[in-house]
């Protein structure tokens, strides 16, 4: 259970960085939020797939 929480927190950090990087002053904030959400989902799926392949889960 703790490993899944660590993966989720890591994915949140990746999503925040992706949102900050994608946001520019002339674009609306909604696009950055959607970009961050996509980064969160893909990072979490990747982390869980790697852990499943390593037979940790």
C-alpha positions as CSV (number, residue, x, y, z in Angstrom):
1,X,0.0,0.0,0.0
2,X,2.8,2.4,0.9
3,X,4.5,1.8,-2.5
4,X,1.3,2.9,-4.3
5,X,1.1,6.1,-2.2
6,X,4.8,6.8,-3.1
7,X,4.0,6.3,-6.8
8,X,1.0,8.7,-6.5
9,X,3.1,11.4,-4.7
10,X,5.8,11.1,-7.3
11,X,3.2,11.4,-10.1
12,X,1.8,14.5,-8.4
13,X,5.3,16.1,-8.4
14,X,5.8,15.2,-12.1
15,X,2.3,16.7,-12.9
16,X,3.1,19.9,-11.1
17,X,6.4,20.3,-12.9
18,X,4.8,19.5,-16.2
19,X,2.0,22.0,-15.6
20,X,4.5,24.8,-14.6
21,X,6.7,24.1,-17.6
22,X,3.7,24.1,-20.1
23,X,2.2,27.3,-18.7
24,X,3.1,30.6,-20.4
25,X,1.7,34.0,-19.5
26,X,-0.3,34.3,-22.7
27,X,-2.2,31.0,-22.4
28,X,-5.1,30.2,-20.1
29,X,-4.3,28.2,-17.0
30,X,-6.8,25.5,-17.9
31,X,-4.5,24.1,-20.6
32,X,-1.7,23.8,-18.1
33,X,-4.0,21.9,-15.7
34,X,-5.1,19.5,-18.4
35,X,-1.4,19.0,-19.4
36,X,-0.5,18.3,-15.8
37,X,-3.4,15.9,-15.4
38,X,-2.3,13.9,-18.4
39,X,1.3,13.8,-17.1
40,X,-0.1,12.6,-13.7
41,X,-2.1,9.8,-15.3
42,X,0.7,8.6,-17.6
43,X,3.3,8.7,-14.9
44,X,1.2,6.8,-12.4
45,X,0.4,4.2,-15.0
46,X,4.0,3.9,-15.9
47,X,5.1,3.6,-12.2
48,X,2.5,0.9,-11.5
49,X,3.4,-1.0,-14.7
50,X,7.1,-1.0,-13.7
51,X,6.3,-2.2,-10.2
52,X,4.0,-4.9,-11.6
53,X,6.8,-6.0,-14.0
54,X,9.3,-6.2,-11.1
55,X,6.7,-8.2,-9.2
56,X,6.6,-5.7,-6.3
57,X,2.8,-5.5,-6.5
